[in-house]
Amino acid sequence: MSRSDPVLLGVDFTSAPTARKPITVAVGRLVSRRSGSRYVLEAIRGLESLDAFSALLHEPGPWVGGFDLPFSQPRTLIVHEGWPTDWPALVEFYCHQPRERLRRVFKRWCDGRPAGDKFAWRATDKPAGSSPAMRWANPPVAWMMHAGIGRMLAAGLSFPAHDHPRRLRSRNRLGGRERIALEAYPGFTARQVTRLSYKSDTAAKQTADRRDRRRAILRALETGGAGLDVAAEIPPTWRRRIVADGAGDLLDAVICGLQAGHALLAPRLGLPVALDPLEGWIASVPRPPRRG
């Protein structure tokens, strides 16, 4: 590896980090091999506070990061509630709202919808198989956005899926000291290997079957069998720790880094041409073909 190889961060985010459940950050580099592009894992870090997360965001570039948290909310919900439709203004508005006020908005929306169609969805959520960005419990992804995206915007990162800053939208090359943030979702890549559960935060559910699935996912990431244009190179010590981590945080962080690398290799960072910059897009998720 050389210092010119692009730095990739994979961030498995939690809105309330602690020593027991930190924000997990995989640090690697995108390296060109004769056999193809490789994500070479260098380290995995645990950030035990949101202040430590903010410090990470200010680390000098160039780097590109895949962050497992929603960067926005559905346009239908935003317009219905009269929230700002300029993305940076939306972020500022959303992150300064008390959670209880947001919870009432989300609950009122869901209570007014029929069973089976309770939530509003961004265009990227269903193709990715992710939870709706407005879900406030199980998992509380709305609070992940609330805790994280404002800090990311304040750190001066570039957000190509949101056309912010506007000069970056069609670029896919790192230069200068740029720090590029892409929304990631590890479940999308993991499901290319298995649709069965591979992790749990509950110790009693951290079974041998789930460990075997983590091993199978990691093997697919290393052999290029998980639908990404970049394969993983994982040192043996980290491979053992990733497989042994029953919560799946280490594996998820690595997948986020791989998704960032996949995007960096693609034209326009793999973003759809018809992209709504208010909603954004999840890295490595293709847009479904139009019907008719």
Summary of the structure (lengths in Angstrom):
residues: 292
radius of gyration: 18.3
end to end distance: 47.5
largest distance: 56.0
contacts: 957
relative contact order: 0.20
helix: 39%
strand: 16%
